[in-house]
Amino acid sequence: MASEINLLRQKNARLMVENTEFKAKYNVKNVKRDSENAELKAKVIKLE
């Protein structure tokens, strides 16, 4: 029983790391997209 709990804790720790890595990657993509959107909006304002 205790070994099963330890295995589940280890799996949970691995999944938490994976989730953190995914969130970091996703956040970088959002920041890049937001930056590109701001640049495009500025260009549109210039053209108007």
C-alpha positions, 0 to 999 in steps of 0.5 A: 500500500505504501509503495503504491502511494509512493508510486502515485506521488512520483507520477504526480510529481512528473505530471506536475513538471510536465504541466509546468513546462507546457504552461511555460511553452504556451505562455511564450507563444501567447506573449509572441502572438500578443506582441505581433498583434500590437505591431500589426495594430500599430501599422494599421493605425499608421495606414488609416 
